[in-house]
Amino acid sequence: MPGGEVNLAAEMNELLGKMRGVLSAETLQFLDEMQAAVERGDAMRVLSWGECSFDPVYRTKRSLMLVGTRVPADDEAHWDIHKNNYRGAIEYAKRFGRSSSWRECEGDDE
């Protein structure tokens, strides 16, 4: 829920299942650093990505260094697990586009 309590442990478990039990060091670093930022009040969850894997999107309240990338204050950021051969990469923008729908994951019928 946007602005609500963040449970990154639950999100990490969901992501771990989608990655068949293996998360990259970069992904774990992002989760740790974002959890710390949220706990300090330096970021907040604002929405979820509109396509699989429906990752949380955060708004920074101050400039943050996340996985070696400087994200400016008041930007939105999310971890795109599909980048770098599934090692992942941070994406950020002043505001990501909004949608009233989402796109289902392909091949998740297992």
C-alpha positions in Angstrom: 0.0 0.0 0.0 1.5 3.4 -1.0 2.8 5.2 2.1 2.0 2.3 4.3 4.2 0.0 6.4 7.0 -1.5 4.3 7.8 -5.2 4.8 10.9 -5.6 2.6 11.5 -9.1 4.1 8.2 -10.3 2.6 9.1 -8.5 -0.7 12.5 -10.2 -0.7 10.9 -13.6 -0.1 8.5 -13.0 -3.1 11.4 -11.9 -5.3 13.5 -14.9 -4.1 10.7 -17.2 -5.3 10.5 -15.5 -8.7 14.3 -15.8 -9.0 14.2 -19.5 -8.2 16.1 -19.1 -4.9 19.0 -16.9 -6.1 19.2 -13.2 -5.6 22.2 -11.2 -6.8 24.5 -9.4 -4.4 23.4 -6.2 -6.0 19.7 -7.0 -5.4 20.4 -7.8 -1.7 22.5 -4.6 -1.4 19.6 -2.5 -2.8 17.1 -4.2 -0.4 19.3 -3.6 2.6 20.1 0.0 1.6 16.5 0.9 0.9 15.3 -0.7 4.1 17.7 1.4 6.0 16.6 4.6 4.1 12.9 3.8 4.8 13.7 3.2 8.5 15.6 6.5 8.8 12.7 8.4 7.1 14.9 9.2 4.0 12.5 7.3 1.6 9.0 6.0 1.4 7.1 3.5 -0.7 4.7 5.3 -3.0 3.4 2.6 -5.4 4.2 -0.6 -7.2 5.6 -1.1 -10.7 2.8 -1.7 -13.2 4.3 -4.9 -14.8 5.8 -8.1 -13.6 7.4 -8.4 -11.1 5.4 -5.5 -9.6 8.4 -4.2 -7.6 7.8 -1.4 -5.1 8.6 2.2 -6.1 10.1 4.5 -3.5 10.3 8.3 -3.4 13.5 9.7 -1.9 13.1 12.4 0.7 16.8 13.3 0.4 19.7 12.4 -2.0 20.7 8.8 -1.4 23.5 6.5 -2.6 21.9 3.2 -3.6 24.1 0.4 -4.9 26.7 2.9 -6.0 24.2 5.2 -7.8 23.3 8.7 -6.5 19.5 9.1 -6.5 18.5 12.8 -6.1 16.1 14.0 -3.4 12.4 13.8 -4.4 13.0 11.2 -7.2 11.2 7.9 -7.6 13.4 4.8 -7.6 12.9 1.1 -8.1 15.1 -2.0 -8.6 14.7 -3.5 -12.1 15.6 -7.2 -11.6 15.6 -7.8 -15.4 18.7 -5.6 -16.0 22.3 -6.9 -16.3 21.4 -10.6 -16.8 19.1 -10.6 -13.8 21.7 -9.0 -11.5 19.4 -6.0 -11.5 19.9 -2.2 -11.6 18.4 0.8 -10.1 16.1 3.0 -12.2 15.1 6.4 -11.1 13.2 9.4 -12.5 11.6 12.6 -11.2 8.3 10.7 -11.7 7.6 7.4 -13.4 4.5 7.3 -15.7 1.2 6.2 -14.1 -1.2 3.6 -15.2 -4.6 2.4 -14.0 -3.8 -1.2 -14.9 -0.9 -3.7 -14.9 0.6 -6.3 -17.2 0.6 -10.0 -16.2 3.8 -12.0 -16.1 4.4 -14.2 -19.1 5.3 -17.8 -18.4 4.2 -17.7 -14.7 1.5 -20.4 -15.2 3.6 -23.0 -13.4 
